[in-house]
């Protein structure tokens, strides 16, 4: 499941973040970062998946 989350974090960062942490502050942060630019959202989502954050 971690590989799938990583791929989703790269292609669709908010979805990857949501699947990793659910509806938490990290998901909201990721949405805001994606609004500012796609790359910050990708970096944050990959970080969430790589560090195995759980909310």
PyMOL commands that place a pseudoatom at each C-alpha (Angstrom):
pseudoatom trace, name=CA, resn=UNK, resi=1, chain=A, elem=C, hetatm=0, pos=[0.000, 0.000, 0.000]
pseudoatom trace, name=CA, resn=UNK, resi=2, chain=A, elem=C, hetatm=0, pos=[2.916, 2.353, 0.607]
pseudoatom trace, name=CA, resn=UNK, resi=3, chain=A, elem=C, hetatm=0, pos=[3.979, 2.275, -3.071]
pseudoatom trace, name=CA, resn=UNK, resi=4, chain=A, elem=C, hetatm=0, pos=[0.415, 3.115, -4.145]
pseudoatom trace, name=CA, resn=UNK, resi=5, chain=A, elem=C, hetatm=0, pos=[0.316, 6.024, -1.684]
pseudoatom trace, name=CA, resn=UNK, resi=6, chain=A, elem=C, hetatm=0, pos=[3.661, 7.270, -2.961]
pseudoatom trace, name=CA, resn=UNK, resi=7, chain=A, elem=C, hetatm=0, pos=[2.500, 7.190, -6.587]
pseudoatom trace, name=CA, resn=UNK, resi=8, chain=A, elem=C, hetatm=0, pos=[-0.741, 8.973, -5.659]
pseudoatom trace, name=CA, resn=UNK, resi=9, chain=A, elem=C, hetatm=0, pos=[1.225, 11.530, -3.646]
pseudoatom trace, name=CA, resn=UNK, resi=10, chain=A, elem=C, hetatm=0, pos=[3.186, 12.376, -6.784]
pseudoatom trace, name=CA, resn=UNK, resi=11, chain=A, elem=C, hetatm=0, pos=[0.273, 12.371, -9.235]
pseudoatom trace, name=CA, resn=UNK, resi=12, chain=A, elem=C, hetatm=0, pos=[-2.526, 13.683, -7.001]
pseudoatom trace, name=CA, resn=UNK, resi=13, chain=A, elem=C, hetatm=0, pos=[-1.004, 15.095, -3.805]
pseudoatom trace, name=CA, resn=UNK, resi=14, chain=A, elem=C, hetatm=0, pos=[-4.266, 15.800, -1.912]
pseudoatom trace, name=CA, resn=UNK, resi=15, chain=A, elem=C, hetatm=0, pos=[-5.510, 12.265, -2.543]
pseudoatom trace, name=CA, resn=UNK, resi=16, chain=A, elem=C, hetatm=0, pos=[-2.210, 10.761, -1.432]
pseudoatom trace, name=CA, resn=UNK, resi=17, chain=A, elem=C, hetatm=0, pos=[-2.266, 12.900, 1.717]
pseudoatom trace, name=CA, resn=UNK, resi=18, chain=A, elem=C, hetatm=0, pos=[-5.886, 11.994, 2.433]
pseudoatom trace, name=CA, resn=UNK, resi=19, chain=A, elem=C, hetatm=0, pos=[-5.239, 8.270, 2.118]
pseudoatom trace, name=CA, resn=UNK, resi=20, chain=A, elem=C, hetatm=0, pos=[-2.256, 8.578, 4.463]
pseudoatom trace, name=CA, resn=UNK, resi=21, chain=A, elem=C, hetatm=0, pos=[-3.637, 10.849, 7.209]
pseudoatom trace, name=CA, resn=UNK, resi=22, chain=A, elem=C, hetatm=0, pos=[-7.387, 11.241, 6.603]
pseudoatom trace, name=CA, resn=UNK, resi=23, chain=A, elem=C, hetatm=0, pos=[-9.157, 14.532, 7.254]
pseudoatom trace, name=CA, resn=UNK, resi=24, chain=A, elem=C, hetatm=0, pos=[-6.576, 16.097, 9.533]
pseudoatom trace, name=CA, resn=UNK, resi=25, chain=A, elem=C, hetatm=0, pos=[-4.572, 19.307, 9.607]
pseudoatom trace, name=CA, resn=UNK, resi=26, chain=A, elem=C, hetatm=0, pos=[-1.971, 17.702, 7.321]
pseudoatom trace, name=CA, resn=UNK, resi=27, chain=A, elem=C, hetatm=0, pos=[-4.607, 17.190, 4.629]
pseudoatom trace, name=CA, resn=UNK, resi=28, chain=A, elem=C, hetatm=0, pos=[-5.720, 20.827, 4.871]
pseudoatom trace, name=CA, resn=UNK, resi=29, chain=A, elem=C, hetatm=0, pos=[-2.094, 21.993, 4.728]
pseudoatom trace, name=CA, resn=UNK, resi=30, chain=A, elem=C, hetatm=0, pos=[-1.598, 19.876, 1.618]
pseudoatom trace, name=CA, resn=UNK, resi=31, chain=A, elem=C, hetatm=0, pos=[-4.662, 21.405, -0.062]
pseudoatom trace, name=CA, resn=UNK, resi=32, chain=A, elem=C, hetatm=0, pos=[-3.378, 24.918, 0.644]
pseudoatom trace, name=CA, resn=UNK, resi=33, chain=A, elem=C, hetatm=0, pos=[0.094, 24.027, -0.649]
pseudoatom trace, name=CA, resn=UNK, resi=34, chain=A, elem=C, hetatm=0, pos=[-1.442, 22.625, -3.843]
pseudoatom trace, name=CA, resn=UNK, resi=35, chain=A, elem=C, hetatm=0, pos=[-3.332, 25.865, -4.349]
pseudoatom trace, name=CA, resn=UNK, resi=36, chain=A, elem=C, hetatm=0, pos=[-0.046, 27.792, -4.104]
pseudoatom trace, name=CA, resn=UNK, resi=37, chain=A, elem=C, hetatm=0, pos=[1.670, 25.445, -6.510]
pseudoatom trace, name=CA, resn=UNK, resi=38, chain=A, elem=C, hetatm=0, pos=[1.761, 21.833, -7.510]
pseudoatom trace, name=CA, resn=UNK, resi=39, chain=A, elem=C, hetatm=0, pos=[5.366, 21.196, -6.416]
pseudoatom trace, name=CA, resn=UNK, resi=40, chain=A, elem=C, hetatm=0, pos=[4.927, 22.223, -2.745]
pseudoatom trace, name=CA, resn=UNK, resi=41, chain=A, elem=C, hetatm=0, pos=[1.898, 19.928, -2.538]
pseudoatom trace, name=CA, resn=UNK, resi=42, chain=A, elem=C, hetatm=0, pos=[3.880, 17.034, -4.001]
pseudoatom trace, name=CA, resn=UNK, resi=43, chain=A, elem=C, hetatm=0, pos=[6.771, 17.580, -1.599]
pseudoatom trace, name=CA, resn=UNK, resi=44, chain=A, elem=C, hetatm=0, pos=[4.449, 17.667, 1.405]
pseudoatom trace, name=CA, resn=UNK, resi=45, chain=A, elem=C, hetatm=0, pos=[2.471, 14.593, 0.321]
pseudoatom trace, name=CA, resn=UNK, resi=46, chain=A, elem=C, hetatm=0, pos=[5.639, 12.584, -0.354]
pseudoatom trace, name=CA, resn=UNK, resi=47, chain=A, elem=C, hetatm=0, pos=[6.959, 13.647, 3.043]
pseudoatom trace, name=CA, resn=UNK, resi=48, chain=A, elem=C, hetatm=0, pos=[3.736, 12.427, 4.706]
pseudoatom trace, name=CA, resn=UNK, resi=49, chain=A, elem=C, hetatm=0, pos=[4.000, 9.053, 2.989]
pseudoatom trace, name=CA, resn=UNK, resi=50, chain=A, elem=C, hetatm=0, pos=[7.750, 8.706, 3.559]
pseudoatom trace, name=CA, resn=UNK, resi=51, chain=A, elem=C, hetatm=0, pos=[7.561, 9.497, 7.289]
pseudoatom trace, name=CA, resn=UNK, resi=52, chain=A, elem=C, hetatm=0, pos=[4.408, 7.398, 7.701]
pseudoatom trace, name=CA, resn=UNK, resi=53, chain=A, elem=C, hetatm=0, pos=[2.436, 10.161, 9.399]
pseudoatom trace, name=CA, resn=UNK, resi=54, chain=A, elem=C, hetatm=0, pos=[-0.894, 8.999, 10.816]
pseudoatom trace, name=CA, resn=UNK, resi=55, chain=A, elem=C, hetatm=0, pos=[-2.720, 12.226, 11.542]
for i in range(1, 55): cmd.bond("trace and resi %d" % i, "trace and resi %d" % (i + 1))
show_as sticks, trace
zoom trace
